[in-house]
Every structure is written in C-alpha cells, then in structure tokens.
Amino acid sequence: MFVAATAGILISMTLAMVRALLGPTVYDRVLAVNTFGTKTVLLIAALGFLTGRPEFLDLAIVYALINFIATIAVLKFFEYGDLGHERRDEAVLD
C-alpha cells in the first residue's frame, strides 16, 4: 500500500514538473515548483517510513522550511524586482 502511495507521489511530481515547464505565467510556474517541493517532502517522509529510518522525517521538515522560504523569496523578487528593499507604500508612510 505504501509502495502505491510512493508511486502516486512520483506521478504527481511528474505532473507538477510538466506544469512548471509549460505554465503560461510566472506565478503558475512558481506554484508548480512549490507543489513539487511539497511532494518531495511527502516522498522523503514515505521513503523514511518504508525503510524504517525515522531521521528522514527530520530531513523532510528541514526541506519543507527551505521550500517555504524559497517560495516566498522568489515571489517577492518577481513582485518587487529586488529582495532587499521595502515596499514603496511603506516607505512613503515613514
């Protein structure tokens, strides 16, 4: 049963990668890459369970945090063109 779940995760990862390559907008591509990262976390956790290595769950949690931070950073870069500057409407209020 867990082998079928792992196969399903791999199929959904393939579909997410297809969406990342064919997505019509940048936001579709970023969402597809984020989905791919989430499925990777699930795959690492499932493989850790199947092999009896619970330390894989720690790796999956770290990868999930990196995936979240990277997604926010990429979206901020595409929205504002820079990661270091604050928003324009906040700068006007100060």
Residue pairs with C-beta under 8 A, 6 or more apart in sequence:
2 46
2 49
2 50
3 50
5 46
6 43
6 46
6 47
6 50
9 39
9 42
9 43
9 46
10 43
12 35
12 39
13 36
13 39
13 40
13 43
16 32
16 33
16 35
16 36
16 39
17 32
17 36
19 28
19 29
19 31
19 32
19 35
20 29
20 32
20 33
20 36
23 29
23 31
23 32
26 78
27 75
27 78
30 71
30 74
30 75
30 78
33 71
34 67
34 71
37 63
37 64
37 67
37 70
37 71
38 64
38 67
40 63
40 67
41 60
41 61
41 63
41 64
41 67
42 60
44 56
44 59
44 60
44 63
45 56
45 57
45 60
47 56
48 54
48 55
48 56
48 57
48 59
48 60
49 56
73 83
76 83
77 83
80 87
